[in-house]
Amino acid sequence: MSQMDPKDLDVVPAPEELPSSLGGLMRGKRVLMTGVANDRSIAWAIAQAFQREGAELAFTYPGEAMEKRVRPLAEGIGAKAIIDCDVSKDEDIDRSVAELRKVWDRVDVLVHSIGYAPRGALDGRFTEVTTRDAWRITMDVSAYSLIGLARAFRPMMPAGSSIVTLTYYGAEKVVRNYNVMGVAKAALEASMRYLAEDLGQDGIRVNAISAGPIKTLAAAGIKGMRTMLGENAAKTPLRRNVDQEDCASAALYLCSPLGRNVTGEVLHVDAGQNILGVVSME
Ligand SMILES: NC(=O)c1ccc[n+]([C@@H]2O[C@H](COP(=O)([O-])OP(=O)(O)OC[C@H]3O[C@@H](n4cnc5c(N)ncnc54)[C@H](O)[C@@H]3O)[C@@H](O)[C@H]2O)c1
């Protein structure tokens, strides 16, 4: 391992294969997926895993430009609805509920896999690049949207249903250049806990998956991501990075009956990165 070229470290495979089937773990569940942008999206891996396990799926996308990318993927997987929903607009969220009601009378799982920060906010000194606008937009799209979606879809969610969101370690500790997105992820995780307490009385569970760094469209906007992937893989306790399928496995656990008594939890899927303090590279 120590002889490996650092640029190859992000592809060190896990020693075990994932099972190809879990026997229909999500059979009959109706799942609303947000956050698919392309076939590298974490949400896309979750959608595929849920579908493989018997779930019915519906998808949202924010605006026409994204529709071109999302529609072919969603149609290819037999989506029951494909809905335009920019989560920064209340009217879009409300219309999404109305549109989904045309095909489904309930939603069993809501996957929130959305993050956005304005250009420039994730590159440079925190003091300088965290403008009022960068703060407002990042917090609104990346954190408030979980609450907005939960409020809107709660009436469609029966007891036993669940919500899962995606977060990152930058919520807990400082990760250089993650900047205001780290602040938004901290707000997202706190919101997840408040929602879990509030919606628990309705039998709805709310959890978060804290994923290690993965090469996706959203991640490409973070300065130094490539270097971080290499360094991260060398340092994590498992000496590798995670991938989209690892997040999908965690989502299967949290959103299926396997997770029936788990709520308000941040499940780290990060090859153990979050347990580390100072790591010597000797
Ligand atoms: N990739 C990583 O390293 C990593 C690690 C930990 C957590 N995450 C989180 O995982 C989630 C998914 O990101 P990803 O890495 O799969 O990248 P991605 O770019 O594939 O997904 C981000 C999604 O957010 C959506 N989005 C942005 N603004 C929106 C808006 N106004 N309304 C509705 N949707 C909007 C985009 O359309 C896109 O589908 C994000 O919350 C991200 O912060 C990613």
Ligand as a Chemical Component Dictionary entry (heavy atoms), coordinates in Angstrom:
data_LIG
# 
_chem_comp.id                   LIG 
_chem_comp.type                 NON-POLYMER 
_chem_comp.pdbx_formal_charge   0 
_chem_comp.three_letter_code    LIG 
# 
loop_
_chem_comp_atom.comp_id 
_chem_comp_atom.atom_id 
_chem_comp_atom.alt_atom_id 
_chem_comp_atom.type_symbol 
_chem_comp_atom.charge 
_chem_comp_atom.model_Cartn_x 
_chem_comp_atom.model_Cartn_y 
_chem_comp_atom.model_Cartn_z 
_chem_comp_atom.pdbx_ordinal 
LIG N1  N1  N 0  -19.819 13.804 -3.474 1  
LIG C1  C1  C 0  -19.376 13.902 -2.252 2  
LIG O1  O1  O 0  -18.174 13.836 -1.999 3  
LIG C2  C2  C 0  -20.364 14.065 -1.118 4  
LIG C3  C3  C 0  -19.961 13.739 0.190  5  
LIG C4  C4  C 0  -20.853 13.911 1.242  6  
LIG C5  C5  C 0  -22.124 14.405 0.983  7  
LIG N2  N2  N 1  -22.489 14.724 -0.307 8  
LIG C6  C6  C 0  -23.837 15.252 -0.530 9  
LIG O2  O2  O 0  -24.574 14.370 -1.324 10 
LIG C7  C7  C 0  -25.635 15.087 -1.931 11 
LIG C8  C8  C 0  -25.692 14.750 -3.413 12 
LIG O3  O3  O 0  -24.538 15.238 -4.063 13 
LIG P1  P1  P 0  -23.717 14.421 -5.157 14 
LIG O4  O4  O 0  -22.316 14.362 -4.679 15 
LIG O5  O5  O -1 -24.440 13.192 -5.537 16 
LIG O6  O6  O 0  -23.670 15.453 -6.389 17 
LIG P2  P2  P 0  -24.748 15.772 -7.545 18 
LIG O7  O7  O 0  -24.257 17.011 -8.186 19 
LIG O8  O8  O 0  -24.927 14.602 -8.403 20 
LIG O9  O9  O 0  -26.094 16.060 -6.743 21 
LIG C9  C9  C 0  -26.436 17.330 -6.203 22 
LIG C10 C10 C 0  -27.885 17.548 -6.580 23 
LIG O10 O10 O 0  -28.406 18.749 -5.981 24 
LIG C11 C11 C 0  -29.400 19.199 -6.875 25 
LIG N3  N3  N 0  -29.779 20.584 -6.627 26 
LIG C12 C12 C 0  -28.961 21.667 -6.547 27 
LIG N4  N4  N 0  -29.703 22.783 -6.375 28 
LIG C13 C13 C 0  -31.002 22.399 -6.335 29 
LIG C14 C14 C 0  -32.242 23.084 -6.199 30 
LIG N5  N5  N 0  -32.305 24.430 -6.053 31 
LIG N6  N6  N 0  -33.395 22.361 -6.200 32 
LIG C15 C15 C 0  -33.356 21.001 -6.344 33 
LIG N7  N7  N 0  -32.230 20.299 -6.487 34 
LIG C16 C16 C 0  -31.066 20.997 -6.491 35 
LIG C17 C17 C 0  -28.745 19.037 -8.244 36 
LIG O11 O11 O 0  -29.709 19.062 -9.279 37 
LIG C18 C18 C 0  -28.084 17.673 -8.089 38 
LIG O12 O12 O 0  -28.937 16.663 -8.556 39 
LIG C19 C19 C 0  -25.373 16.570 -1.636 40 
LIG O13 O13 O 0  -26.135 16.973 -0.521 41 
LIG C20 C20 C 0  -23.898 16.558 -1.276 42 
LIG O14 O14 O 0  -23.529 17.664 -0.459 43 
LIG C21 C21 C 0  -21.643 14.546 -1.358 44 
# 
loop_
_chem_comp_bond.comp_id 
_chem_comp_bond.atom_id_1 
_chem_comp_bond.atom_id_2 
_chem_comp_bond.value_order 
_chem_comp_bond.pdbx_ordinal 
LIG N1  C1  SING 1  
LIG C1  O1  DOUB 2  
LIG C1  C2  SING 3  
LIG C2  C3  SING 4  
LIG C2  C21 DOUB 5  
LIG C3  C4  DOUB 6  
LIG C4  C5  SING 7  
LIG C5  N2  DOUB 8  
LIG N2  C6  SING 9  
LIG N2  C21 SING 10 
LIG C6  O2  SING 11 
LIG C6  C20 SING 12 
LIG O2  C7  SING 13 
LIG C7  C8  SING 14 
LIG C7  C19 SING 15 
LIG C8  O3  SING 16 
LIG O3  P1  SING 17 
LIG P1  O4  DOUB 18 
LIG P1  O5  SING 19 
LIG P1  O6  SING 20 
LIG O6  P2  SING 21 
LIG P2  O7  DOUB 22 
LIG P2  O8  SING 23 
LIG P2  O9  SING 24 
LIG O9  C9  SING 25 
LIG C9  C10 SING 26 
LIG C10 O10 SING 27 
LIG C10 C18 SING 28 
LIG O10 C11 SING 29 
LIG C11 N3  SING 30 
LIG C11 C17 SING 31 
LIG N3  C12 SING 32 
LIG N3  C16 SING 33 
LIG C12 N4  DOUB 34 
LIG N4  C13 SING 35 
LIG C13 C14 SING 36 
LIG C13 C16 DOUB 37 
LIG C14 N5  SING 38 
LIG C14 N6  DOUB 39 
LIG N6  C15 SING 40 
LIG C15 N7  DOUB 41 
LIG N7  C16 SING 42 
LIG C17 O11 SING 43 
LIG C17 C18 SING 44 
LIG C18 O12 SING 45 
LIG C19 O13 SING 46 
LIG C19 C20 SING 47 
LIG C20 O14 SING 48 
# 
